[in-house]
């Protein structure tokens, strides 16, 4: 019997925390899920732990391992291997609360009930930010980051910054078909999935917390609270690096426009065009087009910095 949900886990040297995550899967109050895991050249005991889990959990699949390719490519491969109606990306070091799968399946099925299963759909929740020992840093990822989940539903905000880690979302088959293969310009799998859903599909969220989002020194990405002073210092001292990031987000927006221009509405197309077509206008004209499209970052200071770099 085919699984209802594929949990797509990308691992790399995750032995220190992996058993906590696998244990949280076993504690889920929902059934009908399968674990797909792909390892990215681990040199610790990660593969041994995955093999032990697979022996005790029917249906678990460990995909071909590889030399180190990086998190984006690892996730791209394990997501592409899924065949289930719903897919949940997973990080090796988090803890899923027992109701996570049930909450997410209910949420995305509600979206499909309104828009049909053929519509790309994504549903996401809040997370609790914790340290490596699972002590609470902040009860809400969005509050910790100074983000609004509503910004995930607005392409003019989402092109600048993602609002949800992949480990807090569920996507349907229609979205996966629209999002894959991940283009070279995709900055991370979760951001790309959010942008595709926002441009050509539907999204919704729940303020419920369903994940303990563990922060430690080996995080590829994670929660990064920055004070106003820290943001100013970063802009002044790392302006070139920040500028490169902004250009990368513009390239990601351009890749989305190129792939799905014919499917998105006029507003989405106009937003992406305004943001990514810097080389077709003078700096002043480009900034004006972005301003008219409503493109902004989270907060006045970040928005001023963004426009200074456009």
LINCORTA-V869550 format. One record per backbone hydrogen bond with DSSP energy under -0.5 kcal/mol. CO is the residue of the C=O (numbers start at 1). NH is the residue of the N-H. E is the energy in kcal/mol with one decimal. If there is no record, write none. Layout:
BEGIN
CO;NH;E / CO;NH;E
END
This chain:
BEGIN
3;85;-0.5 / 4;86;-1.4 / 5;7;-0.6 / 5;34;-2.3 / 6;8;-0.8 / 6;88;-2.7 / 7;9;-0.9 / 7;36;-3.0 / 8;10;-0.5 / 8;90;-2.4 / 9;11;-0.5 / 9;38;-2.3 / 11;40;-2.3 / 14;17;-1.4 / 14;18;-2.0 / 15;19;-0.5 / 17;20;-0.7 / 17;21;-1.4 / 18;22;-2.8 / 19;23;-2.4 / 20;24;-1.6 / 21;25;-1.4 / 22;26;-1.8 / 23;27;-1.0 / 25;28;-1.7 / 32;4;-2.1 / 32;5;-1.9 / 34;7;-3.3 / 34;36;-0.6 / 35;37;-0.5 / 35;61;-2.6 / 36;9;-3.3 / 37;63;-3.3 / 38;11;-2.5 / 39;41;-0.6 / 39;66;-0.9 / 45;49;-2.1 / 46;50;-2.3 / 47;51;-2.4 / 48;52;-2.1 / 49;53;-2.1 / 50;54;-2.5 / 51;55;-1.8 / 52;56;-0.9 / 53;56;-0.7 / 53;57;-1.1 / 56;58;-0.5 / 57;60;-1.7 / 61;37;-2.7 / 61;63;-0.7 / 70;74;-2.1 / 71;75;-2.6 / 72;76;-2.5 / 73;77;-2.1 / 74;78;-2.0 / 75;79;-2.6 / 76;80;-1.8 / 77;81;-1.0 / 79;82;-1.3 / 85;173;-1.6 / 86;6;-2.5 / 87;171;-2.5 / 88;8;-1.7 / 90;10;-1.1 / 91;94;-0.9 / 95;97;-0.5 / 95;212;-3.2 / 97;100;-2.4 / 98;29;-2.6 / 99;103;-2.8 / 100;104;-2.4 / 101;105;-2.7 / 102;106;-2.4 / 103;107;-2.1 / 104;108;-2.5 / 105;109;-2.2 / 106;110;-1.7 / 107;111;-1.5 / 108;112;-2.3 / 109;113;-2.1 / 110;114;-1.1 / 111;114;-0.5 / 111;115;-2.2 / 112;116;-2.9 / 116;119;-1.4 / 120;202;-2.5 / 121;172;-1.8 / 122;204;-1.5 / 123;170;-2.2 / 124;206;-1.9 / 126;210;-1.8 / 127;129;-0.6 / 127;141;-1.9 / 128;130;-0.5 / 128;213;-3.4 / 129;137;-3.3 / 129;138;-1.9 / 130;215;-2.3 / 131;134;-2.2 / 135;131;-2.4 / 138;129;-2.3 / 140;144;-2.4 / 141;145;-2.2 / 142;146;-0.9 / 142;147;-2.7 / 148;151;-1.7 / 149;152;-1.5 / 150;153;-1.6 / 151;154;-1.0 / 153;155;-0.5 / 154;157;-1.7 / 154;158;-2.6 / 155;159;-2.1 / 156;296;-1.1 / 157;160;-1.1 / 157;161;-1.7 / 165;168;-1.8 / 166;169;-1.9 / 168;125;-1.8 / 170;123;-2.4 / 171;87;-2.5 / 172;176;-2.0 / 173;177;-2.5 / 174;178;-1.5 / 175;179;-2.3 / 176;180;-2.1 / 183;186;-1.7 / 188;192;-2.2 / 189;193;-2.3 / 190;194;-2.3 / 191;195;-2.4 / 192;196;-2.5 / 193;197;-2.3 / 194;198;-2.4 / 195;199;-2.2 / 196;200;-2.6 / 197;201;-1.7 / 199;265;-0.6 / 202;122;-1.6 / 204;124;-1.7 / 206;126;-0.9 / 208;126;-1.9 / 208;210;-0.5 / 210;97;-2.3 / 211;128;-3.0 / 211;213;-0.8 / 212;95;-1.8 / 212;214;-1.0 / 213;130;-2.1 / 216;219;-1.5 / 227;231;-2.2 / 228;232;-2.2 / 229;233;-2.5 / 230;234;-2.3 / 231;235;-2.2 / 232;236;-2.4 / 233;237;-2.9 / 234;238;-2.5 / 238;242;-2.8 / 239;243;-2.5 / 240;244;-1.8 / 241;245;-1.7 / 242;246;-2.3 / 243;247;-2.3 / 244;248;-1.9 / 245;249;-2.1 / 246;250;-1.8 / 247;251;-2.1 / 248;252;-2.1 / 249;253;-2.1 / 250;254;-2.2 / 251;255;-2.1 / 252;256;-1.8 / 253;257;-2.3 / 254;258;-2.5 / 255;259;-1.9 / 256;260;-2.4 / 257;261;-1.2 / 260;263;-1.6 / 260;264;-1.4 / 265;269;-2.2 / 266;270;-2.6 / 267;271;-2.4 / 268;272;-2.4 / 269;273;-2.4 / 270;274;-2.4 / 271;275;-1.8 / 272;276;-2.6 / 273;277;-1.7 / 276;278;-0.7 / 277;280;-1.3 / 278;281;-1.3 / 282;286;-2.8 / 283;287;-2.4 / 284;288;-2.2 / 285;289;-2.3 / 286;290;-2.2 / 287;291;-2.5 / 288;292;-2.5 / 289;293;-1.6 / 290;294;-0.5 / 290;295;-2.3 / 291;294;-1.1 / 297;299;-1.0 / 299;303;-1.9 / 300;304;-2.7 / 301;305;-2.3 / 302;306;-2.3 / 303;307;-2.4 / 304;308;-1.7 / 305;309;-1.0 / 306;309;-0.9 / 306;310;-0.9
END
